[in-house]
């Protein structure tokens, strides 16, 4: 599947590449990012290969990521119009200013104007709520976003990193009041982080939202560079070394990758991209070689046995009532009947004479 085999997001007519270019590393301000020249090269390569979806945020490298993107597209109006550019708001870039971040109307308008200035654009295609603002009524945020859609400054709304219940509440309110609903949901999702399968992914499928996973390589752990032999190697991001569960998953990933002839990173990305409900997976790279490794995921074909091995190794422990709904509910509901081609085990207490009362 090439980058220009586009995917239509479920709730709208917007079409994006199966891999979205994430740009959190664009800009070396924090000491671990990518310089302007390499960032621009990665962006140009992605677009030349047919990619059309670029993701950033106002907080990424203190706004430098947006500026690099804006400088690249400046004077390339036709290319910009063919590209789906999304940015996020929530992060406060103004030290000591209580209204500099969050999702209140004042903060939202200011953050968007500053993002548009850095991007050197008059609109963005998707504006993402980057987190849940516990101090702002969601109605205030949704109405402000709808006003921005009407004003032509944004085309679509997205949710990122919201709890499932809050995202469901917001989506319901938007639909009931005729405001612009969200069209997509960004969540962390990988072989190591699968807890979103408990509520976030089912919510997205039920609501018809596209899912766009971020950190599909779990901050590099699934690239294969961490093993039991070097688990304590220093990390650029300062995060702790992988734990035993993560390394168990990596060992299975390395075996499956060897079977496919692909790299561990490409294999892990192929698994994420194949999951139900996933429309476009957000990839990130600090070097052109990492970008090429990620793009190679589009050519990886996993067998049913390989999918099953990865699924077993990475099976998550989900919050209540996920297991109850999956295991107990069918036993109570179907009473041992075969439904939709699947045989169901009856609840243990159920007998042929259970209806005698």
C-alpha positions, -999 to +999 in steps of 0.1 A: +000+000+000+017+033-011+013+066+007-010+079-020-035+051-014-057+075+006-082+066+033-115+085+037-122+095+073-155+079+084-175+111+094-165+133+066-151+136+030-115+142+041-090+117+027-055+111+042-025+089+037-024+056+057+007+071+075+006+106+088+039+125+093+042+135+129+065+164+135+070+165+173+108+162+166+110+190+141+133+216+157+162+209+180+152+234+208+149+207+234+183+191+226+168+159+212+149+170+181+159+174+145+174+205+129+156+225+103+175+211+073+169+175+082+133+182+092+126+199+059+142+169+041+120+145+059+089+166+051+098+169+014+105+132+011+071+123+026+053+146+002+072+134-028+062+098-020+026+108-021+019+115+016-006+142+023-012+143+060+010+163+084+005+165+122+019+191+146+010+211+177+016+245+191+036+231+220+060+210+198+095+223+203+080+255+216+064+264+183+095+257+162+078+226+146+050+248+132+075+274+120+095+248+101+063+235+084+052+271+076+086+280+061+085+250+039+050+256+025+055+294+021+052+302-016+039+267-023+002+274-022-009+246-045+011+221-025-003+234+008-039+231-005-032+194-015-019+187+020-040+180+051-023+199+079-034+195+115-022+212+147-033+210+183-041+236+210-040+233+248-003+238+256+006+271+272+037+288+257+034+319+279+050+314+313+029+328+341-002+335+319-032+315+332-051+322+300-023+312+277-033+275+275-063+252+279-095+251+259-113+283+270-125+306+243-099+333+249-071+308+251-083+289+220-085+319+198-051+332+209-034+298+204-049+293+169-039+328+158-003+322+170-003+288+153-015+303+120+012+330+123+039+304+127+025+282+100+022+312+077-013+300+067-048+314+070-064+280+079-056+245+092-074+214+080-078+198+115-076+216+148-072+190+176-081+195+213-048+183+228-061+173+262-090+176+286-093+209+302-110+201+335-117+238+343-135+247+311-171+237+302-169+215+271-198+235+256-176+266+256-149+249+237-172+232+212-191+264+204-158+283+199-145+255+175-178+256+156-174+294+152-139+289+138-152+263+113-179+289+102-151+315+099-131+293+077-101+292+100-104+255+105-120+228+084-125+199+109-123+192+147-103+164+163-100+150+198-066+140+212-059+123+245-094+128+260-109+102+283-135+081+265-163+094+286-154+130+280-149+125+243-184+108+241-199+136+261-184+163+238-194+144+206-229+140+218-233+176+227-219+188+194-242+165+174-273+175+195-267+212+191-257+211+154-221+221+160-192+207+142-185+173+156-151+156+158-140+135+129-111+117+144-095+106+176-058+105+184-047+080+211-014+064+221-015+029+207+011+003+201+020-033+209+030-021+243+002+004+249-031-013+241-053-002+270-073+020+246-090-012+235-110-011+266-131+021+259-114+045+235-113+023+204-149+009+210-161+045+214-144+056+182-159+027+162-194+033+177-192+071+170-177+067+135-145+085+144-113+078+126-085+066+149-050+080+144-026+064+168+005+082+180+037+067+194+032+034+175+068+025+184+064+033+221+091+060+219+116+038+202+113+007+224+097-012+195+124-002+171+144-032+184+173-011+198+164-022+234+169-058+244+176-077+276+213-073+269+213-036+267+181-026+285+199-001+306+214+019+278+208+057+283+177+071+267+176+105+250+142+113+263+151+105+299+124+078+303+131+046+323+145+015+307+120-010+293+105-034+318+102-072+316+068-071+300+079-047+273+110-068+266+089-099+263+069-081+236+101-070+219+114-105+218+083-117+200+084-087+177+121-095+168+111-131+159+082-120+137+103-093+121+130-119+112+103-141+096+090-113+075+124-099+065+114-065+077+128-044+105+112-045+140+099-009+135+083-016+102+067-048+116+053-030+147+039-002+125+023-028+102+005-043+132-008-010+144-020+001+109-039-032+105-060-028+137-098-023+134-108+014+133-073+027+125-073+051+096-039+067+096-009+060+119+012+089+130+049+082+124+078+103+137+115+104+128+146+122+140+166+111+109+158+104+073+169+068+078+143+064+105+117+079+082+125+054+055+123+026+080+088+037+090+076+040+055+087+005+048+058-006+070+035-001+041+050-031+023+049-055+053+024-083+051+019-103+083+003-137+083-026-147+105-001-167+127+022-137+130-007-114+140-018-140+166+017-142+180+020-105+184-015-102+198-008-129+225+025-114+235+010-079+239-024-088+253-033-059+277-049-059+311-080-038+307-100-018+333-134-031+345-158-038+329-140-047+297-134-084+305-169-086+320-184-073+287-162-096+266-164-129+285-194-129+309-220-109+288-222-134+259-226-163+284-255-146+299-270-133+267-268-162+242-272-191+266-250-214+246-266-206+212-246-202+180-249-166+168-233-150+137-213-182+132-198-182+167-205-208+193-211-194+228-206-211+261-236-209+284-234-194+319-224-223+342-256-222+364-278-225+333-295-259+328-322-272+306-347-268+335-337-233+343-371-220+332-390-241+358-398-211+379 
